[in-house]
Amino acid sequence: MNKFFTLVLCVLGMVQNASSQKYSNDKFPDGSEITSWFKEYAKLELKNLGKQYKITAHGVGTDSTKIQTAAIQKVIDKAAANGGGVIVIPKGVFLSGALFFKPKTKLYVSEGGVLKGSDNIADFPIMASRMEGQNLDYFPAVVNAYGVDNFSISGKGTINGNGKKYWDAFWARRKENPKCTNLEVSRPRLVFVWNSNNVQFQDVKLINSGFWTNHFYKCNNVKLLDLYIFSPHLKDKAPSTDAIDIDVCTNVLVKGCYMSVNDDAVALKGGKGPYADQDPNNGANKNIIIEDSNFGFCHSALTNGSEAIHNRNIVMRNCKIDGASRLLWLKMRPDTPQRYEYIRVEDIKGEAKTGLGVFAWKQFFDLKGRPDIPLSYGENVTLKNIELKCDTFYGVENDPNVRLSNFTFENLNIESVKTKIDKTLINGVSFKNVYVNKVLVE
């Protein structure tokens, strides 16, 4: 265990020391300005977070084997009743079910401190929630913030989802029924933030979630700085443990993070179904920047979908990829109208099985009686300044229900086992200084 955390600290050190590139024409892909908000990286300091409520000074015991949900929640409620403050997890391991932060409360996890999720789903009472592009009653996360503006999680400690029991239950169910849905097995997320503005997470380690690791729904102005996000993919495979799910959000900065999970790293959600674009619970993700980050194993570093109706102004830059299945993935659901537009991936180095993946995602396909298949669009996508080793660089599928247009590939140095590039699949495709296996793409 000590070796594991030594490795964690080394990885975090490498990520935090990554320098941002200076971009002379720093605009979003649609030409709009990237505001100064995205260029402010100031870290929160404990002394400035309000009155401190150290949980062990307010009735929470130190027995690491005892579920202490009620006692910790009592501290949160006390802080809220007294005008707000920061809940401090001290050194030690504290076991808990679902916790609900209130307005003007924050969370600080001290170095050596661990907030550990219960592996008993009974400690997560079903309530109104959001999962996989739909509003429904579901299990809450370990840490929940519903309508908590200025919510933050900081400190150099760990929030551990303790997910192995949930993973084992999922794989057992999948063995019984290979077509079982992700929601059939009861599993909690690690962190869920709903309808909250000006949110900041920094420095913490977020590991071993039972389901998605971080889920933000209908939030504005979210900064995720220097996080370490991990779930295993080898001996213990942690299904559906997406690192960061962004769901109907505007202005999100992911900077200096390390992500290695057994599913997508950054996934852009927003709704699914044949009439998803008419549901007020759904919506677009706009103005998302992922920069200066490192990616270990993941199904994709940056994924659009599969439960998404509109993503606009998405930038991923100055990142390293080590073992991702895909660099950029446009998941096209044939039962959902989608528009993925103004996406730029630039200044990337590393290895992935597939560079660009665009193909139909038919898992749990359901037109719900709609007679026609809705059209989907991928438009104004740029891949620029990339050095990548992969099996397939151009993984674009011929799909009659998808319209692809205005893709630019510029200054690419690609090593790829499969080299076929069918330019006819994209209307208005441009290759500028692109080399695949040292051969210029004409």
Wavefront OBJ file of the C-alpha trace (Angstrom):
o trace
v 0.000 0.000 0.000
v 2.864 2.396 0.801
v 4.384 1.656 -2.605
v 1.024 2.425 -4.230
v 0.762 5.863 -2.670
v 4.414 6.588 -3.452
v 3.543 5.902 -7.085
v 0.471 8.133 -6.758
v 2.566 11.009 -5.464
v 5.091 10.575 -8.267
v 2.365 10.620 -10.902
v 0.733 13.664 -9.339
v 4.078 15.411 -9.244
v 4.584 14.784 -12.952
v 1.097 16.038 -13.767
v 1.287 19.116 -11.581
v 4.625 20.097 -13.066
v 3.249 19.979 -16.617
v 3.511 23.416 -18.147
v 0.698 24.993 -20.086
v 1.434 25.960 -23.637
v 0.909 29.548 -24.657
v -1.679 29.803 -27.393
v -1.416 33.015 -29.408
v -4.898 32.662 -30.858
v -6.654 31.450 -27.745
v -10.206 31.042 -28.918
v -12.787 28.307 -28.839
v -13.197 26.369 -32.086
v -16.200 28.469 -33.142
v -14.090 31.625 -32.858
v -15.535 32.917 -29.585
v -13.183 34.133 -26.873
v -11.835 31.855 -24.182
v -12.547 34.018 -21.159
v -10.130 34.824 -18.356
v -12.033 32.413 -16.082
v -10.312 29.520 -17.872
v -6.891 31.052 -17.166
v -7.242 31.425 -13.414
v -5.872 28.407 -11.566
v -5.656 29.682 -7.995
v -5.898 26.914 -5.433
v -8.300 27.121 -2.523
v -6.724 27.372 0.922
v -8.213 25.700 3.961
v -7.938 28.857 6.038
v -10.214 30.662 3.583
v -12.976 28.059 3.450
v -14.823 29.228 6.551
v -15.221 27.717 9.976
v -13.561 24.313 10.186
v -15.539 21.315 11.405
v -13.085 18.507 12.048
v -15.348 15.483 12.140
v -13.565 13.776 15.059
v -14.168 16.899 17.172
v -17.900 16.644 16.540
v -18.829 13.106 17.493
v -17.323 10.986 14.695
v -15.295 8.056 15.991
v -11.990 6.675 14.738
v -13.053 3.051 14.221
v -12.306 2.461 10.521
v -14.645 -0.557 10.381
v -17.763 1.257 11.585
v -20.261 2.904 9.242
v -20.508 6.542 10.359
v -22.887 8.054 7.812
v -25.262 9.530 10.364
v -22.506 11.018 12.510
v -20.725 12.659 9.554
v -24.019 13.942 8.131
v -24.777 15.485 11.517
v -21.544 17.488 11.255
v -22.491 18.711 7.757
v -25.960 19.708 8.970
v -24.503 21.497 11.984
v -22.150 23.520 9.782
v -25.010 24.451 7.452
v -27.220 25.514 10.357
v -24.444 27.753 11.694
v -23.935 29.632 8.425
v -21.640 27.224 6.610
v -18.100 25.983 6.849
v -15.713 23.273 5.743
v -16.028 19.649 6.840
v -12.523 18.354 7.557
v -11.668 14.670 7.248
v -8.534 14.195 9.384
v -5.892 11.492 9.090
v -7.486 8.060 9.328
v -10.134 6.009 7.531
v -13.798 6.964 7.898
v -16.444 4.653 6.455
v -19.690 6.157 5.190
v -22.713 5.774 2.987
v -24.307 8.662 1.078
v -23.473 12.121 2.406
v -25.333 15.270 1.361
v -23.599 18.618 1.463
v -25.723 21.673 2.088
v -25.442 25.295 0.858
v -22.293 27.026 2.124
v -20.623 23.758 3.104
v -17.434 22.324 1.603
v -15.266 19.225 1.996
v -11.573 19.040 2.861
v -9.786 15.701 3.031
v -6.508 15.987 4.897
v -3.368 14.246 3.701
v -3.527 10.739 5.141
v -7.284 11.013 5.504
v -9.625 8.640 3.691
v -13.359 9.003 3.245
v -14.282 5.449 2.289
v -17.595 4.462 0.774
v -19.667 1.672 2.225
v -19.893 -1.502 0.125
v -23.468 -2.078 1.330
v -25.935 -0.524 -1.115
v -28.462 -0.177 1.721
v -26.374 2.803 2.876
v -27.380 4.646 -0.320
v -31.150 5.335 -0.199
v -32.818 5.672 -3.606
v -33.828 9.231 -4.495
v -34.269 11.591 -7.435
v -31.164 11.407 -9.580
v -29.746 11.338 -13.081
v -28.000 8.422 -14.795
v -27.110 7.570 -18.374
v -28.884 10.523 -19.924
v -32.172 10.197 -18.069
v -33.724 11.576 -14.884
v -34.843 8.764 -12.625
v -34.841 7.548 -9.060
v -31.479 5.971 -8.348
v -28.803 5.508 -5.715
v -26.932 8.643 -4.649
v -23.160 8.897 -4.594
v -20.830 8.766 -1.615
v -20.496 12.573 -1.813
v -23.526 14.510 -3.081
v -24.131 18.227 -3.624
v -27.592 19.233 -4.849
v -27.847 22.973 -5.450
v -24.664 23.857 -3.566
v -23.040 26.860 -5.228
v -19.317 27.291 -4.467
v -19.032 23.659 -3.418
v -15.452 22.430 -3.254
v -13.471 19.315 -2.471
v -9.833 19.964 -1.594
v -6.931 18.568 0.383
v -4.426 15.850 -0.436
v -6.388 12.969 1.013
v -8.438 10.238 -0.639
v -12.073 9.494 -1.368
v -12.214 5.745 -1.910
v -15.363 4.210 -3.379
v -14.489 0.748 -2.038
v -16.053 -0.609 -5.203
v -14.885 -4.211 -5.475
v -18.085 -5.758 -4.115
v -20.115 -3.746 -6.644
v -17.793 -4.693 -9.505
v -18.005 -8.379 -8.626
v -21.808 -8.179 -8.512
v -21.870 -6.545 -11.937
v -19.673 -9.166 -13.569
v -21.688 -11.956 -11.948
v -24.877 -10.464 -13.392
v -23.262 -9.931 -16.797
v -22.243 -13.594 -16.781
v -25.879 -14.586 -16.120
v -27.204 -12.171 -18.731
v -24.652 -10.799 -21.239
v -27.203 -8.179 -22.325
v -27.880 -6.790 -18.853
v -27.913 -2.992 -18.615
v -25.526 -0.968 -16.505
v -28.375 -0.024 -14.177
v -29.445 -3.585 -13.387
v -26.791 -3.948 -10.695
v -27.129 -1.546 -7.768
v -24.004 0.614 -7.586
v -23.219 4.098 -6.206
v -21.119 6.756 -7.883
v -18.292 8.400 -5.983
v -19.267 12.090 -6.401
v -22.474 13.624 -7.830
v -22.993 17.376 -8.176
v -26.354 18.637 -9.473
v -27.426 22.201 -10.327
v -24.431 23.833 -8.664
v -22.307 26.740 -9.869
v -18.703 27.759 -9.230
v -17.521 24.307 -8.187
v -13.856 23.454 -7.638
v -12.153 20.139 -6.922
v -8.394 20.088 -6.385
v -5.525 17.794 -5.368
v -7.584 14.911 -3.959
v -7.324 11.268 -4.981
v -10.632 9.833 -6.207
v -10.357 6.073 -6.528
v -12.202 2.754 -6.817
v -15.680 4.084 -7.484
v -18.539 1.608 -7.590
v -19.925 3.300 -10.739
v -19.078 6.656 -12.393
v -16.376 8.515 -10.445
v -17.372 12.185 -10.891
v -20.733 13.233 -12.342
v -21.696 16.882 -12.886
v -25.260 17.595 -14.032
v -26.577 21.050 -14.946
v -23.569 22.832 -13.457
v -21.807 26.008 -14.569
v -18.212 27.053 -13.947
v -16.556 23.823 -12.776
v -12.787 23.593 -12.237
v -11.032 20.270 -11.680
v -7.372 20.845 -10.867
v -4.576 18.340 -10.261
v -6.825 15.408 -9.424
v -5.741 11.771 -9.375
v -8.611 9.605 -10.638
v -8.154 5.851 -10.726
v -9.951 2.529 -10.954
v -8.373 -0.814 -11.896
v -8.665 -2.523 -15.280
v -6.442 -5.597 -14.955
v -6.943 -8.161 -12.190
v -10.022 -6.400 -10.817
v -11.973 -4.772 -13.632
v -14.017 -1.818 -12.417
v -16.918 -1.484 -14.889
v -18.405 1.892 -15.843
v -16.050 3.893 -13.641
v -15.825 6.938 -15.953
v -13.387 9.467 -14.525
v -15.382 12.628 -15.304
v -18.942 12.733 -16.678
v -20.015 16.203 -17.829
v -23.784 16.290 -18.283
v -25.523 19.491 -19.514
v -22.813 21.822 -18.214
v -21.292 25.116 -19.352
v -17.722 26.265 -18.660
v -15.702 23.315 -17.380
v -11.920 23.281 -16.959
v -10.078 19.998 -16.399
v -6.426 20.845 -15.804
v -3.382 18.925 -14.595
v -5.309 15.743 -13.856
v -4.305 12.085 -14.086
v -7.033 9.696 -15.203
v -6.853 5.913 -15.512
v -10.176 4.070 -15.310
v -11.917 1.013 -16.743
v -14.205 3.077 -18.996
v -14.160 6.553 -20.550
v -11.953 9.236 -19.014
v -13.810 12.453 -19.897
v -17.313 11.699 -21.199
v -19.749 14.344 -22.412
v -23.345 13.390 -21.626
v -26.658 15.192 -22.045
v -29.584 12.910 -22.870
v -30.635 9.917 -24.943
v -33.691 8.670 -26.792
v -35.491 9.433 -30.074
v -36.969 12.681 -28.714
v -34.191 13.561 -26.271
v -33.753 17.015 -27.791
v -37.321 17.900 -26.699
v -36.847 16.938 -23.045
v -36.073 19.949 -20.782
v -34.034 17.695 -18.505
v -31.507 17.305 -21.327
v -29.265 19.838 -23.013
v -25.882 20.835 -24.360
v -22.370 20.869 -22.989
v -20.604 24.084 -23.981
v -17.144 25.520 -23.463
v -15.192 22.543 -22.107
v -11.379 22.605 -21.875
v -9.236 19.590 -20.925
v -5.564 20.520 -20.772
v -2.165 19.623 -19.320
v -3.449 16.190 -18.259
v -2.174 12.612 -18.421
v -4.295 9.633 -19.392
v -3.513 6.047 -18.465
v -5.765 3.163 -19.461
v -9.268 4.210 -20.492
v -11.765 3.280 -23.178
v -11.381 6.801 -24.554
v -9.593 9.935 -23.433
v -12.360 12.215 -24.760
v -15.791 10.762 -25.534
v -18.825 12.488 -27.003
v -21.830 10.410 -25.923
v -23.202 7.963 -25.980
v -25.983 9.771 -24.089
v -25.488 13.238 -25.550
v -27.532 15.495 -27.817
v -25.273 18.527 -28.292
v -21.632 19.276 -27.515
v -20.112 22.570 -28.688
v -16.725 24.195 -28.160
v -14.788 21.253 -26.774
v -11.003 21.624 -26.499
v -8.497 18.980 -25.441
v -4.871 20.125 -25.552
v -1.345 19.571 -24.282
v -2.055 16.090 -22.960
v -0.234 12.760 -22.858
v -1.987 9.503 -23.710
v -0.647 6.175 -22.463
v -2.807 3.158 -23.215
v -6.187 4.620 -24.117
v -8.378 2.542 -26.387
v -9.249 5.759 -28.268
v -8.031 9.335 -28.318
v -11.224 11.016 -29.596
v -14.493 9.099 -29.823
v -17.728 10.297 -31.353
v -20.319 7.775 -30.176
v -23.244 8.032 -32.579
v -26.439 6.584 -31.072
v -28.826 5.586 -33.867
v -31.790 6.147 -31.515
v -30.823 9.719 -30.533
v -30.437 12.987 -32.478
v -26.920 14.284 -31.818
v -24.784 17.214 -32.848
v -21.091 17.210 -31.940
v -19.557 20.418 -33.230
v -16.541 22.654 -32.889
v -14.204 20.133 -31.305
v -10.431 20.636 -31.285
v -7.826 18.133 -30.088
v -4.292 19.507 -30.268
v -0.763 19.107 -28.939
v -1.129 15.456 -27.986
v 1.552 12.790 -27.623
v 1.266 9.113 -26.826
v -0.323 5.790 -27.692
v -3.893 4.665 -28.268
v -5.468 1.755 -30.116
v -7.545 4.173 -32.207
v -6.901 7.833 -32.918
v -10.297 9.027 -34.146
v -13.300 6.762 -33.653
v -16.664 7.589 -35.265
v -19.200 4.794 -35.411
v -22.669 3.730 -34.339
v -23.139 2.911 -30.650
v -26.004 0.426 -30.494
v -25.831 -0.731 -26.888
v -29.367 -0.759 -25.442
v -30.713 0.655 -28.729
v -34.380 1.700 -28.445
v -36.343 3.892 -30.869
v -39.402 3.667 -28.581
v -41.772 3.478 -31.510
v -40.274 6.310 -33.542
v -40.692 5.257 -37.204
v -37.531 6.903 -38.528
v -33.953 6.931 -37.318
v -32.956 10.468 -36.277
v -29.987 11.983 -38.059
v -26.839 12.916 -36.171
v -24.023 15.303 -37.046
v -20.311 15.672 -36.430
v -19.084 19.046 -37.652
v -16.018 21.282 -37.479
v -13.647 18.823 -35.823
v -9.896 19.498 -35.783
v -7.002 17.226 -34.827
v -3.774 19.230 -34.796
v -0.137 18.851 -33.678
v -0.375 15.204 -32.674
v 2.252 12.469 -32.353
v 0.458 9.168 -31.907
v 1.225 5.484 -32.120
v -1.885 3.381 -32.725
v -3.430 0.344 -34.387
v -5.988 2.391 -36.333
v -5.740 6.120 -36.793
v -8.828 6.812 -38.925
v -11.586 4.713 -37.385
v -14.497 6.313 -39.245
v -17.527 4.195 -40.124
v -19.820 4.645 -43.110
v -23.169 5.338 -41.432
v -26.162 6.531 -43.488
v -27.685 8.150 -40.385
v -24.643 10.305 -39.613
v -23.516 13.450 -41.414
v -19.836 14.306 -40.987
v -18.447 17.582 -42.325
v -15.528 19.974 -42.078
v -12.865 17.830 -40.406
v -9.288 19.167 -40.388
v -6.184 17.047 -39.773
v -3.058 19.187 -39.444
v 0.567 18.575 -38.450
v 0.155 14.929 -37.497
v 2.880 12.313 -37.165
v 1.120 8.969 -36.885
v 2.369 5.411 -36.590
v -0.511 3.072 -37.416
v -0.910 -0.632 -38.203
v -3.981 0.117 -40.341
v -3.443 2.983 -42.747
v -6.642 3.187 -44.807
v -8.208 6.648 -44.919
v -11.495 7.006 -46.797
v -11.921 10.719 -47.381
v -15.375 10.230 -48.915
v -16.857 9.529 -45.467
v -16.477 13.193 -44.486
v -17.794 16.122 -46.494
v -15.113 18.791 -46.539
v -12.124 16.933 -45.088
v -8.679 18.542 -45.092
v -5.244 16.996 -44.536
v -2.332 19.393 -43.994
v 1.152 18.052 -43.284
v -0.158 14.679 -42.119
v 2.224 11.725 -42.114
v 1.138 8.140 -41.484
v 4.090 5.795 -41.116
v 6.266 8.595 -42.539
v 4.184 8.792 -45.718
v 2.507 12.105 -46.504
v -1.275 11.858 -46.841
v -2.102 13.518 -50.165
l 1 2 3 4 5 6 7 8 9 10 11 12 13 14 15 16 17 18 19 20 21 22 23 24 25 26 27 28 29 30 31 32 33 34 35 36 37 38 39 40 41 42 43 44 45 46 47 48 49 50 51 52 53 54 55 56 57 58 59 60 61 62 63 64 65 66 67 68 69 70 71 72 73 74 75 76 77 78 79 80 81 82 83 84 85 86 87 88 89 90 91 92 93 94 95 96 97 98 99 100 101 102 103 104 105 106 107 108 109 110 111 112 113 114 115 116 117 118 119 120 121 122 123 124 125 126 127 128 129 130 131 132 133 134 135 136 137 138 139 140 141 142 143 144 145 146 147 148 149 150 151 152 153 154 155 156 157 158 159 160 161 162 163 164 165 166 167 168 169 170 171 172 173 174 175 176 177 178 179 180 181 182 183 184 185 186 187 188 189 190 191 192 193 194 195 196 197 198 199 200 201 202 203 204 205 206 207 208 209 210 211 212 213 214 215 216 217 218 219 220 221 222 223 224 225 226 227 228 229 230 231 232 233 234 235 236 237 238 239 240 241 242 243 244 245 246 247 248 249 250 251 252 253 254 255 256 257 258 259 260 261 262 263 264 265 266 267 268 269 270 271 272 273 274 275 276 277 278 279 280 281 282 283 284 285 286 287 288 289 290 291 292 293 294 295 296 297 298 299 300 301 302 303 304 305 306 307 308 309 310 311 312 313 314 315 316 317 318 319 320 321 322 323 324 325 326 327 328 329 330 331 332 333 334 335 336 337 338 339 340 341 342 343 344 345 346 347 348 349 350 351 352 353 354 355 356 357 358 359 360 361 362 363 364 365 366 367 368 369 370 371 372 373 374 375 376 377 378 379 380 381 382 383 384 385 386 387 388 389 390 391 392 393 394 395 396 397 398 399 400 401 402 403 404 405 406 407 408 409 410 411 412 413 414 415 416 417 418 419 420 421 422 423 424 425 426 427 428 429 430 431 432 433 434 435 436 437 438 439 440 441 442
